[in-house]
Amino acid sequence: MTTTVPQPKTSLDPRVQAAWENYREDLRGLDGSEYERAEAEAWERLQAELFTLTDEAASEHSSIGL
């Protein structure tokens, strides 16, 4: 008998997934001070992108259209 692990019913917006993948890619293979410097910049880009996506989603779902 084969068993399977149930998959979560929720999924991330593909744009959010892409933002996180870009963040991870920006840091791949780095270490030490090079990682520290790149991580701070990558984190700021990620946060800005996620904020933009959240703001877009809120605008799309706004019932008053502001």
Buried (B, 14 or more C-beta within 10 A) or exposed (E): EEEEEEEEEEEEEEEBEEBEEEBEEBBEEBEEEEEEEBBEEBEEEBEEBBEEBEEEEEEEEEEEEE
